[in-house]
């Protein structure tokens, strides 16, 4: 079981990996690779191109196990983005319990780096949108989940209360320019701003 080659970027295998970055979106994954994030920060990057399949989750688990390093997820600021991160962290999709095969690839130490509702002040206001009715239902379901860590439930409630969402691409138009998402990732890592 191997993910496609274009969904994994890892520096020299013999080198030290400082962290594993799970990226929700394929376009952001490729942009970060093109901008040189893996070389500049010694990270391995994985993308499941949206909701991850078993191969993407297995690869993430394998990297985390091999390098014994932090694993952080970078997703859109919306309930679907949180669900993508939770698919890695809890080894299941939003509405299902993990199977025995999936359970072994749980990356319980995964932290959600963002884009979180607490970070929307760095996003161009024109890129911030209200939640759809589907988003509100997903966020309410997330906030009510017993398996959700308390800080993640608080974040889901904040999304509901603020009634706002934004996509990662908005960081490129918010004064961050070319390095918008990369600058955001590096700042959040430096300041250790993430949800466990």
C-alpha positions as CSV (number, residue, x, y, z in Angstrom):
1,X,0.0,0.0,0.0
2,X,1.7,3.1,-1.3
3,X,0.3,6.6,-1.9
4,X,0.9,8.1,-5.3
5,X,4.4,9.7,-5.7
6,X,2.9,13.1,-6.1
7,X,1.3,13.0,-2.6
8,X,4.5,12.6,-0.6
9,X,7.6,14.9,-0.4
10,X,10.3,13.8,2.0
11,X,13.9,15.2,2.2
12,X,16.8,12.8,1.9
13,X,15.8,9.6,3.7
14,X,19.0,9.6,5.7
15,X,18.4,13.2,6.8
16,X,16.6,14.2,10.0
17,X,13.0,15.1,9.7
18,X,11.9,17.9,12.1
19,X,8.1,17.4,11.6
20,X,5.6,15.8,9.3
21,X,3.2,18.3,7.6
22,X,-0.2,16.8,6.5
23,X,-1.7,19.1,3.9
24,X,-5.4,18.9,3.0
25,X,-5.2,20.3,-0.5
26,X,-3.1,19.1,-3.4
27,X,-2.5,22.6,-4.8
28,X,-1.2,23.9,-1.5
29,X,1.0,20.8,-1.1
30,X,2.6,21.4,-4.5
31,X,3.0,25.1,-3.9
32,X,4.7,24.5,-0.6
33,X,7.0,22.0,-2.2
34,X,7.8,24.4,-5.0
35,X,8.5,27.2,-2.5
36,X,11.0,24.9,-0.8
37,X,9.3,24.4,2.6
38,X,10.6,20.8,3.0
39,X,14.2,21.9,2.5
40,X,13.9,25.1,4.6
41,X,12.2,23.4,7.6
42,X,13.4,19.8,7.3
43,X,9.8,18.5,7.1
44,X,8.2,15.6,5.3
45,X,4.9,16.5,3.6
46,X,1.9,14.3,2.9
47,X,-1.4,15.0,1.2
48,X,-4.4,12.8,1.0
49,X,-5.8,15.2,-1.6
50,X,-8.8,16.0,0.6
51,X,-10.3,13.2,2.7
52,X,-7.3,10.8,3.0
53,X,-7.5,7.2,2.0
54,X,-5.9,4.3,4.0
55,X,-2.6,4.6,2.0
56,X,-2.1,8.3,3.0
57,X,-2.9,7.6,6.6
58,X,-0.6,4.6,6.7
59,X,2.2,6.7,5.2
60,X,1.7,9.5,7.7
61,X,1.7,6.9,10.6
62,X,4.9,5.4,9.1
63,X,6.7,8.7,8.9
64,X,5.6,9.7,12.4
65,X,6.8,6.3,13.8
66,X,10.1,6.3,11.9
67,X,11.1,9.9,12.7
68,X,9.4,10.2,16.1
69,X,8.7,13.8,15.4
70,X,5.6,16.1,15.6
71,X,2.9,15.7,13.1
72,X,0.8,18.7,12.2
73,X,-2.2,19.2,9.8
74,X,-2.8,22.2,7.6
75,X,-6.4,22.4,6.4
76,X,-9.0,25.0,5.4
77,X,-10.7,26.8,8.2
78,X,-14.0,25.0,7.9
79,X,-15.6,21.9,9.5
80,X,-14.6,19.7,6.5
81,X,-11.0,20.7,7.0
82,X,-11.2,19.7,10.7
83,X,-12.7,16.3,9.5
84,X,-9.7,15.8,7.3
85,X,-7.3,16.3,10.2
86,X,-9.4,14.0,12.4
87,X,-9.3,11.3,9.8
88,X,-5.5,11.1,10.5
89,X,-5.7,11.7,14.2
90,X,-8.6,9.3,15.0
91,X,-8.1,6.9,12.0
92,X,-11.7,7.3,10.8
93,X,-13.9,9.4,8.6
94,X,-16.2,11.8,10.3
95,X,-19.2,9.5,10.6
96,X,-17.7,6.1,10.9
97,X,-15.8,4.1,13.5
98,X,-12.4,2.9,12.4
99,X,-12.0,-0.7,11.2
100,X,-9.3,-2.8,12.7
101,X,-7.1,-2.1,9.6
102,X,-7.5,1.6,10.0
103,X,-7.1,1.7,13.7
104,X,-3.5,0.7,13.5
105,X,-2.7,3.8,11.5
106,X,-4.1,6.3,14.0
107,X,-1.7,9.3,14.5
108,X,-3.1,10.3,17.8
109,X,-0.3,12.9,18.4
110,X,-1.4,14.8,15.3
111,X,-1.9,18.5,16.1
112,X,-4.1,20.8,14.0
113,X,-1.9,23.7,12.9
114,X,-4.7,25.6,11.2
115,X,-6.1,27.4,9.4
116,X,-8.2,27.9,12.5
117,X,-11.0,30.3,13.3
118,X,-8.7,32.1,15.7
119,X,-6.4,32.9,12.8
120,X,-8.8,34.6,10.5
121,X,-7.5,38.1,11.4
122,X,-4.5,37.3,9.1
123,X,-6.8,36.6,6.2
124,X,-8.1,39.2,3.7
125,X,-11.6,40.0,5.0
126,X,-13.0,39.6,1.5
127,X,-11.9,35.9,1.6
128,X,-13.8,35.2,4.8
129,X,-17.2,33.7,4.2
130,X,-20.2,32.7,6.4
131,X,-20.7,29.1,7.1
132,X,-23.2,27.2,4.9
133,X,-26.0,25.3,6.5
134,X,-24.0,22.1,5.8
135,X,-21.0,23.7,7.5
136,X,-23.1,24.6,10.5
137,X,-24.4,21.0,10.8
138,X,-20.9,19.5,10.5
139,X,-19.5,22.0,13.1
140,X,-22.3,21.2,15.5
141,X,-21.7,17.5,15.1
142,X,-18.0,18.0,15.7
143,X,-18.6,20.0,18.8
144,X,-20.8,17.3,20.2
145,X,-18.5,14.3,19.5
146,X,-17.3,12.5,22.6
147,X,-14.0,11.4,20.9
148,X,-13.0,15.0,20.0
149,X,-10.3,16.5,22.2
150,X,-11.7,19.5,24.2
151,X,-9.6,22.1,22.4
152,X,-10.9,20.8,19.0
153,X,-14.5,20.9,20.2
154,X,-13.8,24.5,21.4
155,X,-12.6,25.3,17.9
156,X,-15.7,23.8,16.3
157,X,-17.8,25.9,18.6
158,X,-15.8,29.0,17.7
159,X,-16.5,28.4,14.0
160,X,-20.2,28.2,14.8
161,X,-20.3,31.2,17.1
162,X,-18.2,33.4,14.6
163,X,-20.1,32.0,11.6
164,X,-16.9,32.3,9.5
165,X,-14.7,30.1,7.3
166,X,-11.8,30.6,4.9
167,X,-9.7,28.6,2.5
168,X,-5.9,28.2,2.8
169,X,-5.4,29.9,-0.6
170,X,-6.6,33.2,1.1
171,X,-3.3,33.4,2.9
172,X,-1.6,34.1,-0.5
173,X,-3.8,37.2,-1.0
174,X,-3.6,38.5,2.5
175,X,-0.3,40.4,2.4
176,X,1.7,37.2,2.6
177,X,2.2,37.1,-1.2
178,X,4.3,34.3,-2.5
179,X,5.2,33.0,0.9
180,X,1.8,33.4,2.5
181,X,1.1,29.8,3.5
182,X,4.7,29.0,4.1
183,X,5.1,32.1,6.3
184,X,2.0,31.1,8.2
185,X,3.2,27.5,8.7
186,X,6.7,28.6,9.9
187,X,5.2,31.2,12.3
188,X,2.7,28.7,13.8
189,X,5.4,26.1,14.3
190,X,7.9,28.6,15.8
191,X,5.2,29.9,18.2
192,X,3.9,26.3,18.8
193,X,0.4,27.5,18.1
194,X,-1.6,24.3,17.4
195,X,-4.4,22.2,18.8
196,X,-3.5,18.8,20.2
